[in-house]
Amino acid sequence: MLAVPVYNMKGDKIGEAEIDPAVLGGKVRPMLLKQAVVAYLAHKRQYSARTKRRSDVVASTKKMYRQKGTGNARAGMSSTPIRRGGGRAFATTEPRRSLVLPKKMKRLARDSALLAKIQSEKVMVVDGLQCDQPRTKALATMLTAIGIGKGCILAMHDADRNIILSGRNITNADMRLVADLNAYDILRRECVVMTKQAFDLLSDPTRGDLADGAGKN
């Protein structure tokens, strides 16, 4: 069993929560994590890089001047790649790459990323996390108290409006539902902070369809 520290809103350690590594796949899979990250980043790209081929340039197809007798080199239409304003010889027409991971792979990649963070002691659980009103200072103070310095992802069991509004202005802090976690979001931040309910849901061997939203990429 792996132990994860549990804190309160004041930043005091009040205990530990345990999770079976088997629930998270049993081991870290680096190659699967790379596949998941590459697929996620591929879906974030616009794929808008385009240059015109010779056939795409709007120009006359008429021969510029007669073949012989002018003293100039032979020339055809003005859209040739060697002339200014002509089409590119090897035009960039990058198609959209379809990198779709099966649902089971996305779930296993997310679990593998979480397992790696737990083994690195970069996962914290906050018991009783709540905000009576949207206030960034209260949430930022709590994160500082538990030792979050370079950013984190805060996983909640449900969409608490006050917590989301309180955390959206914190630098390098992301708010996510535990069902929406994916491998890329977990790996890009140094630490993972979870509510107690979110951790209990994640560590439940019978969590069922929790991961349906994992890796929405």
N, C-alpha and C positions, 0 to 999 in steps of 0.2 A: 504494500500500500504506500502511496505517496501522500505526504502531509503538505497542506497549504495553510499559511497563516491567516487567521481571522482577526480583523480589527473592528473597532467601533468608529462612530463618526468623529470622535476626538483624536483618533490615531493611536489609541492604546490597543496592544495585542491582548485579546481576550481568550484565545484558544487556537486550536488547529482543526482543520477539516481534512478528511481523508478521502482519497479517490483511488479506485483500482485501475492500474495501468491498462488492464485488459479492456476496460470500457472505452479507452482511447486508442485501441488498436494494438496495444502491447509494446510497440517500439516506434521509433521515429523513422520515417521513410523519406530520406533526402531527395531521391529522384522524383517521387510523387509530388513533393512540395514544389520542386522546380516546375513540373508540368502544370500545377495549379496556378502558380504565379505567372508563368508565361501566358497561359490561357486568359487569366484575368486582365493582364496588361494588353493583350491583343484585342480584347473587347473594349478597352478604353481608347484605342487608337481611332482616329477619324478616317484613315485610309483615303486622304484627299490629295495625295501627291499625284499630279498629272502633268504631263508635257505632251505637246501635239506631235503626232506623226506627220510625215509628208502629206498623207491623204487628208489630214485634219485641217491643214492650213487653207484658209480661204484665199485663193489666188487663181489667176488664169492658167489654164493648161496649155496655152499657146506657146510655141517655140519662140524664144526671145528674139532671135534674128536668124537669118539663113545660115545654113551649115558652112558654106564656103564663101570666100571672097571678101570678108570683112577684116581679115587680119587678126581677129580675136579667137580665143579658144572656143571649141565647140560648146554650145549651151542648149539646154532644153528648157523646161518650164522654170519659173522663178521660185517655186516651192522646194527646190532641191536643198538638201541639208548643208551644202557648202556655201549657200548665199544667205546674207542677212535677212531675217524674216522668214526663212524657210523652216521646214519641219525638222525635228530631231531625228538623227540617224537611228538611235536606239532610245526610243521614247520611254519614259517612265509611266507605265500604266499598271500600277500595283493593284491587283484584285484584293477584295476583302477576304482575309483568311478565316476559315471557319474552324475554330478550336473549341470544340464542345466536349467537356468531360462528362462521363456518365455520373449519375447522381451518387452512386456508391463511392466513386473515386473522389468526388468533391467532399463528401462526408468524411472519408478516411483522411484526406489531406487536411481538413480542418482539425480533426482529432489529433493528427500527427503534429500539427503546429502547436496545439495546446499542450500536448505532452512534452514537446521540446521546451516550451516556456516554463512548465512546472518543474522539469528537471533542472532548469537553469535558475530556479527560485525567482521567477519573474511574474508569478501569479499571486494576487492577493484577493481575499474575500472581505467584503465590508458587510457586517451585520447591522441591520436597521438603517440602511441608507435611504434617506428621504429628505426632501426639501419642502418646507411649508409654503414657500413662495419662490419664484424664480430669482435667484441671487447667486451670481457667479462667485463672490467672495467666499461664501460658505463651502461650496464644493471645492474650490481651489485650495482653501485652508486644509480641508480634509485630505486631499491628495498630497499636499506637501507634508502633512503630519505622518503619513504612512510611507513616505520616502519616494514619492514619484517625482522625478526631476526632469527627465528627458522625453516625456510624453507617454501616453497610455491609451488603451482602448477600454472603455467602460461598458461592460455587458450587463444588461438588465433583463429581468424576466418578463416585464411588460413595459409598455410605452408610458413612462411617467413624464408628463408634460413639464413639470417643474424642474426635474433633473435634466431633461433635454435642453430646456431654455437656460438653465444655470451653467451647463457645460459647453454650450456651443461657441462661447467666446474664449475658452481656454486654449492656449496655444498647444498644438500637437496632441490634442485630446479628441477622441472620436467616441460618439455615443452609438451603441448598437443593441438591438435585441439579441438575446443569446441564440435564437433560431436563425438570425441573419448573419451570424459570424461566418467568415470564410478565411481560408489560409492566408491570403494576401493581407487582409486587414490585421490579422493577428501578428504576422511576421514584421510588418512595417513599423510597428510601435514597440518600444522597449518593454513595456509592462502590460499586463492584462489585469484589470480590476473587475471583480464580479460582485453582484449582490448575492446575499446568502441564498435566496430563492433560485437565482440563475445557476449557481454552482450546484445546488441540490438537483436541479433539473438535468444538468449536464452529466452529473456523476451517477444518475439513475440508470441501471442496466436496461430497464424497460422503457427508455425514453421515447421509443417509437418514432413518430414523425417529426421529432425535434429538428432534424437536419434538413427538412424539405427545402428550407431557404438558404442552406449553406452554399457559399460560393456562387452568388448570383452574378455570374460573369458571362 
